[in-house]
Amino acid sequence: MVEAPPAPGPDAARAFRLGSAAGAVAGLVVIGLLYWTGVLSPLALGYVLVLLFPVYLLLVAVVLSRWLGYDKDATALRPVTLTDGEQRPK
């Protein structure tokens, strides 16, 4: 049986939060520059902020989670058994 890699630790959690924040700030800066230069009209700005920006943030989160090792699937699950003296949670 292939041993699963270790779970990401607190450093990966901090990197995920920092990367998410950096991605959000970078995305907002780019949107602001596009609006400031006149590439985006106010209607297009609203469309980008309401519909496209959340999709961008989701993609950033997916990329970060894959890169940091949060991409576990059903093959990484292990059976859980109760040892003597333990009770099943209710």
Number of C-alpha atoms within 10 A of each C-alpha: 3 6 6 11 9 7 12 12 10 9 10 17 14 11 14 20 14 12 17 17 14 13 18 17 12 12 16 14 12 12 17 14 13 14 15 11 9 10 12 17 13 11 8 12 17 13 13 16 14 11 11 12 17 13 13 15 16 12 13 18 17 14 14 20 19 11 12 17 14 15 13 13 7 6 8 11 9 8 4 6 8 8 7 6 5 8 8 6 4 3
